[in-house]
């Protein structure tokens, strides 16, 4: 069986590094994008098992990315976890309405993140 592949989408280089380390140490294959547009470009040729995205990013934010993935193409059913410093009910509801599968608040606990991935992975 192949490794679970995760696409992480975050504009912060340090957060991408933390995610890569946390997830690869737990046996996941990690691909990364800096924002929603870069993620969509990568997703044009790939289908990960899970997508983890930040909300606040330049060019295309997490809400726009989720909405785009849920309305077209091969990624309508891929689980999407939001990883954000935001924690308001309004933002969580907006993400859920857009099609997000779950929400994790930064800073994240690596074991809890891995458990969330295990719960939703295709």
N, C-alpha and C positions, 0 to 999 in steps of 0.2 A: 504494500500500500504506500502511496506517495505521501509526502509530508503535507500538512495543511498549509496552504499558501495564504498569506495575509498581505493586503495592500494597506499601508499606513499613509495618511494624507495630513501633513502638518507643515506650516511655513517656517517653523522654528528648527534650525539645524540641531540644536541640543535636544529637543524633544524627539526628533527623528532618531537620533543616536540612542537615547534612552529606550525608545520603543524597540529598536533593532536588537539591542543587547538583551532586554527583558524577554522578548519573544523568541529570539534564536536560542538563547540559553534553555528555553523550555521546549525546543525541538521544532519550532515553526520556521517555515520558509518566508522571509520578509522582503517585500518590494516596497519602494517608497516613492512618494510624489510630494512636491512642495505646495501644490494648491489643486483646486478642483479641475482646472484646465489640463494640468500635467497628468492628473489622475485619469481623466477621460481619454487622453491620448494613449496612455498605457493600456487602459481597459479596452481600447479598440481592438487589440490583438490578444488579450489575456482575460481569463476568468478566475479570479481568486475565490477561495472558500469564504473569506470574511474581508470586509473593508472597515478600517478604523479611521475616522476622520475628525479633524478639528472643525470648529465652526468659523472662527474669525481668521480669514485668510484673504490675501489680495487676489485680484483677478476673478476668482470664482470661490465663494465661501462654501462652507459645508452644507448649508441649507440648499443652495443652488445645485450642488453636486448630488445630494440625495434626491431632490426633485427630478433632476435630469435622468438619473439612473432608474428611477421608479416609473418613468413615463415611456421609456423606449429601450429597445435592444435586449441583449442577452443578460442583463444584470438586474432585472426586476425582482428576482427572488434572492439575490445574494444578501446575506445578513450585513447590516451596516450598524456599527457601534459608533456613537459620538463620544469623543474624548475631549473635554473642554474645561476651562476654568469657570465657564458659565454654569450656573446651577439654578436659575430661576425657573419656576413652573411654566412661565410663558415661553421661554426658550425650549424647554423640554417638550412642551405640548406642540410647539411649532415643528420640532424635529420629528416627533411621533407622527404628526399629521402628514409630514412630507414623506414618511416611510421608513424612518430609523427604527432599528430593532431594539436598541438599548442605549443607555447613557452612562458614562463613567466620568467622574469629576477628577481633574488634575489638581494636585499631583496624584498619580495613580500608584496603587500597590501592585507590583508585578504579578504576585500570585492571584490576586483578585481579577486582574486583567486577563490572565491566562484562563482562569475559571470561567469568565464571561465568554471568552472565545470558544472554549470547549462546549459551553451551553448552546451556542448559536451556530457553530460551524456546520456547513452542509455535509 
